[in-house]
Amino acid sequence: NRELRMKGEGKIPGWIGAICYMVLGFMKEILFTIVPQNNVIITGDRVGLTRSAMFLFIFIIIHAVGNLHVFLGPDDFNGYGYFYVRLYWTGFGFQANIVEEYILLAALLHVFVALRRTWDVSMSYSVASGKLNLAFSGVTLLTFMMIHLYQFRFGDTQPWKLCPPPYLLNLKTLLHLRLNLFWVDDPGCQAVYVRDIYRMEFEIFQSLGWVLFYLAAVIIFSVHMCLGWQKVVPAPALEIPKKYHSRAIHMGYVFTFFIAMIYASFPLYTHLFSMSSGSLSVEPAQP
């Protein structure tokens, strides 16, 4: 009985049930982020906002995990960046892969539907009411993302020489408990020149101002994520039984805290520590 389940705790009790229903709801909604749903005509329907928010949350987790390669040195980090370049053939002729294009569509959907809902629902409220907090933090994050893309996605870099794995990922080193997934050092391997995004990150975050700017953006993201999470969990589309709402919301707060710590670690690490060298190339000393 779906109606009874949604009002109670469902067939799986306790924290295990809360986790199961939350994960299943996320998986279902992520599959339908862009299509099929009604927001392609930019209505104020909440479904498109909820689905795009959940998809972007998953992307933020994956992006955070991927950026952890900066701690493993330039070959890992630059190879990680080149991994996505090697998938450009999936991008329908654009200088991007299909994953990046889908993320862009999800972000645009989220922004436009959020603006439409803010205009339709929240514009009559005062700033002191708190109804516009999501809108203010969202616009701030949108500004940050444009700066971030300008600096890292489209920024000028120096060439870096490495040997990428023949089949996208280097899985054989997992047997030796090594994590160089995106480069190889086999004798006679075919080397290519890629973007040195590792050095670029160190150069940008040598400025204390940029470090503080990114840390402030992490705080704003955390606030925006927590405010949005409170609205996503009770959404009917997610189908989380009512008794689990409080637990799911608090789990989201915990996830957000750990993700924020990961993102904060990147500017702090590259500001406080020196660059490493790779197997085929050496990073020149910073001025």
VENBELZI-V15277 format. One record per helix or strand of 2 or more residues. SS is the DSSP state (H for helix, E for strand). FROM is the first residue (numbers start at 0). TO is the last residue. If there is no record, write none. Layout:
ss: [SS,SS]
from: [FROM,FROM]
to: [TO,TO]
//
This chain:
ss: [H,H,H,H,H,H,H,H,H,E,H,E,H,H,H,H]
from: [1,13,37,45,73,87,97,126,132,158,171,191,196,207,235,241]
to: [6,30,40,71,84,89,121,128,152,162,175,194,203,232,237,271]
//
